[in-house]
């Protein structure tokens, strides 16, 4: 059975599969070639080398994230984008080490940034406030995912199971023990449920700022 012809798209998608299986450190021209069933040298007709491959992977990540639409309610659009980014990065946590770090951003990366700024500007955000909003929203999402994917839980272990395993360690830390007693014990608590609450706090603050700014212009 003949294989479909190689293309840049196929090479980048194969690199994403390698990264999913082995992490970003496992991505090389050789491992991607092996994933595609070809010699590594064949890939150089489509990507210039590993750095170009990483640039392509960065763009691939941004392609998966929902684009906000200028003219639609900005808060709804930012919520949808934040949830989409969390879903994508949770599924491909190696992307956390790539996004915002490449010196040669591709069209999906630049288009994602332009769409976010355009949506905020259309809603009345000043250039300065749009920049602040973009920064704080992405910092929140990226930081949340980084924490979430690195929580020290065993497969199938709940937060309450983890706390129970600590035994009496928390007795020496009364404020932490109080929070665990009220928020975790018997509450079916999951750290991931904090995402929407924290996102709302960020958006509430931005909404207050943009509302004040619009009032000041009238």
Secondary structure, 3 states (H helix, E strand, C coil): CCCCCCCHHHHHHHHHHHHHHHCHHHCCHHHHHHHHCCCHHHHCCCCCCHHHHHHHHHHHHHHHCCCCCCCCCHHHHHHHHHHHHHHHHHHCHHHHHCCCCCCCCCHHHHHHHHHHHHHHHHCCCCHHHHHHHHHHHHHHHHHHHHHHHCCCCCCCCCHHHHHHHCCCHHHHCHHHHHHHHHHHCCCCCCHHHHHHHHHHHHHHHHHHHHHHHHHHHC
